[in-house]
C-alpha cells in the first residue's frame, strides 16, 4: 500500500489485529486520531501514522 493511501476503519482495524469497534472506541477515548473524518462521520486512516499513534512499529 502506498504511504499516502487512506483506508476505512474496518481495513485499518484489520491491519492492527483489532475489531472496527475497538478502533472506534480508541477514537472516542482519545487514544488515536483518524487522518480525516468524512462528512458522513466515517473515518479514513493512514496505517503508518495509526501504528505510530498506538506505539506499534511500522509494517514495512
N, CA, C and O of each residue as an XYZ file, in Angstrom:
240
protein
N       0.850     -1.178      0.000
C       0.000      0.000      0.000
C       0.889      1.233      0.000
O       1.814      1.306      0.809
N       0.650      2.197     -0.867
C       1.416      3.441     -0.850
C       1.199      4.180      0.468
O       0.104      4.116      1.027
N       2.213      4.879      0.980
C       2.091      5.535      2.276
C       0.975      6.564      2.356
O       0.435      6.797      3.438
N       0.617      7.185      1.239
C      -0.402      8.229      1.274
C      -1.828      7.699      1.114
O      -2.782      8.476      1.148
N      -1.978      6.403      0.941
C      -3.307      5.842      0.737
C      -4.055      5.763      2.064
O      -3.529      5.253      3.053
N      -5.282      6.272      2.077
C      -6.103      6.227      3.282
C      -7.076      5.062      3.176
O      -7.580      4.751      2.097
N      -7.331      4.429      4.306
C      -8.200      3.253      4.323
C      -9.349      3.465      5.304
O      -9.299      4.347      6.161
N     -10.371      2.646      5.164
C     -11.549      2.708      6.028
C     -11.223      2.140      7.408
O     -10.174      1.529      7.609
N     -12.125      2.348      8.342
C     -11.933      1.830      9.705
C     -11.821      0.308      9.729
O     -10.929     -0.208     10.403
N     -12.681     -0.442      9.025
C     -12.515     -1.901      9.057
C     -11.156     -2.357      8.517
O     -10.554     -3.286      9.054
N     -10.677     -1.703      7.456
C      -9.366     -2.064      6.901
C      -8.250     -1.725      7.880
O      -7.323     -2.512      8.066
N      -8.338     -0.557      8.504
C      -7.322     -0.143      9.471
C      -7.316     -1.082     10.677
O      -6.253     -1.484     11.150
N      -8.490     -1.425     11.164
C      -8.592     -2.322     12.318
C      -7.999     -3.685     11.991
O      -7.292     -4.271     12.811
N      -8.281     -4.182     10.814
C      -7.758     -5.482     10.387
C      -6.227     -5.454     10.373
O      -5.579     -6.425     10.763
N      -5.660     -4.345      9.925
C      -4.198     -4.255      9.855
C      -3.565     -4.226     11.252
O      -2.399     -4.585     11.419
N      -4.345     -3.796     12.255
C      -3.837     -3.768     13.632
C      -4.151     -5.043     14.396
O      -3.576     -5.303     15.453
N      -5.073     -5.840     13.850
C      -5.479     -7.061     14.546
C      -6.512     -6.805     15.631
O      -6.599     -7.553     16.605
N      -7.303     -5.733     15.458
C      -8.378     -5.432     16.401
C      -9.675     -5.312     15.611
O      -9.666     -5.297     14.380
N     -10.783     -5.226     16.328
C     -12.064     -5.057     15.640
C     -12.283     -3.587     15.299
O     -11.657     -2.700     15.879
N     -13.172     -3.349     14.357
C     -13.511     -1.973     13.985
C     -14.112     -1.240     15.180
O     -13.866     -0.049     15.369
N     -14.893     -1.944     15.979
C     -15.492     -1.323     17.177
C     -14.420     -0.893     18.161
O     -14.543      0.151     18.801
N     -13.362     -1.700     18.287
C     -12.266     -1.332     19.179
C     -11.588     -0.069     18.684
O     -11.289      0.826     19.474
N     -11.342      0.011     17.386
C     -10.705      1.190     16.821
C     -11.599      2.421     17.013
O     -11.098      3.504     17.314
N     -12.894      2.266     16.844
C     -13.824      3.373     17.069
C     -13.806      3.804     18.540
O     -13.903      4.993     18.843
N     -13.684      2.845     19.437
C     -13.589      3.151     20.866
C     -12.302      3.917     21.168
O     -12.301      4.839     21.983
N     -11.196      3.530     20.503
C      -9.939      4.257     20.673
C     -10.105      5.729     20.280
O      -9.565      6.615     20.942
N     -10.848      5.984     19.207
C     -11.093      7.362     18.772
C     -11.901      8.082     19.850
O     -11.539      9.181     20.272
N     -12.968      7.478     20.282
C     -13.844      8.087     21.291
C     -13.076      8.403     22.578
O     -13.311      9.433     23.210
N     -12.156      7.509     22.959
C     -11.393      7.686     24.199
C     -10.164      8.577     24.023
O      -9.440      8.829     24.986
N      -9.924      9.058     22.792
C      -8.805      9.953     22.548
C      -7.457      9.267     22.420
O      -6.417      9.921     22.503
N      -7.464      7.953     22.219
C      -6.220      7.191     22.085
C      -5.593      7.424     20.714
O      -4.371      7.522     20.594
N      -6.425      7.510     19.687
C      -5.949      7.724     18.318
C      -6.811      8.791     17.651
O      -7.931      9.070     18.080
N      -6.262      9.376     16.595
C      -6.976     10.380     15.811
C      -6.934      9.954     14.352
O      -5.853      9.714     13.814
N      -8.098      9.856     13.696
C      -8.090      9.489     12.278
C      -7.461     10.585     11.431
O      -7.413     11.748     11.830
N      -6.985     10.198     10.268
C      -6.389     11.174      9.344
C      -7.438     12.200      8.919
O      -7.180     13.403      8.935
N      -8.626     11.715      8.540
C      -9.735     12.611      8.212
C     -11.031     11.982      8.694
O     -11.130     10.767      8.863
N     -12.020     12.836      8.910
C     -13.381     12.394      9.192
C     -14.244     12.930      8.064
O     -14.308     14.139      7.837
N     -14.899     12.033      7.367
C     -15.748     12.410      6.240
C     -17.017     13.092      6.744
O     -17.373     12.925      7.910
N     -17.705     13.854      5.901
C     -18.969     14.481      6.307
C     -19.985     13.468      6.840
O     -20.844     13.815      7.650
N     -19.886     12.224      6.388
C     -20.795     11.179      6.851
C     -20.451     10.685      8.257
O     -21.209      9.921      8.855
N     -19.286     11.129      8.788
C     -18.856     10.673     10.109
C     -17.898      9.497     10.056
O     -17.341      9.101     11.080
N     -17.698      8.932      8.862
C     -16.761      7.819      8.726
C     -15.332      8.342      8.768
O     -15.051      9.476      8.380
N     -14.435      7.481      9.252
C     -13.030      7.854      9.366
C     -12.221      7.266      8.224
O     -12.593      6.246      7.644
N     -11.118      7.917      7.910
C     -10.124      7.390      6.981
C      -8.778      7.463      7.686
O      -8.472      8.424      8.391
N      -7.978      6.413      7.474
C      -6.752      6.217      8.235
C      -5.534      6.074      7.355
O      -5.593      5.454      6.293
N      -4.433      6.645      7.794
C      -3.111      6.378      7.244
C      -2.526      5.317      8.184
O      -2.255      5.606      9.349
N      -2.334      4.111      7.690
C      -1.936      2.991      8.538
C      -0.628      3.254      9.273
O      -0.523      2.956     10.463
N       0.369      3.807      8.589
C       1.665      4.054      9.245
C       1.498      5.022     10.410
O       2.059      4.802     11.484
N       0.735      6.087     10.208
C       0.509      7.057     11.287
C      -0.289      6.440     12.423
O      -0.014      6.704     13.594
N      -1.269      5.625     12.086
C      -2.080      4.967     13.102
C      -1.218      4.046     13.959
O      -1.330      4.049     15.185
N      -0.364      3.263     13.320
C       0.524      2.358     14.064
C       1.442      3.140     15.005
O       1.692      2.699     16.127
N       1.942      4.285     14.565
C       2.794      5.112     15.433
C       2.000      5.661     16.616
O       2.521      5.756     17.727
N       0.733      6.022     16.377
C      -0.096      6.569     17.458
C      -0.262      5.579     18.606
O      -0.349      5.975     19.768
N      -0.304      4.301     18.278
C      -0.504      3.310     19.340
C       0.789      2.607     19.734
O       0.774      1.642     20.498
N       1.920      3.105     19.202
C       3.206      2.577     19.624
C       3.631      1.283     18.954
O       4.480      0.560     19.476
N       3.042      0.986     17.798
C       3.437     -0.206     17.047
C       4.471      0.185     16.005
O       4.408      1.284     15.456
N       5.432     -0.707     15.723
C       6.409     -0.409     14.660
C       5.712     -0.376     13.291
O       4.715     -1.066     13.077
N       6.248      0.429     12.377
C       5.711      0.446     11.014
C       5.847     -0.930     10.401
O       6.817     -1.645     10.652
N       4.863     -1.295      9.594
C       4.818     -2.618      8.969
C       5.424     -2.529      7.572
O       4.699     -2.592      6.579
N       6.754     -2.382      7.486
C       7.417     -2.230      6.186
C       7.734     -3.541      5.543
O       8.293     -3.571      4.446
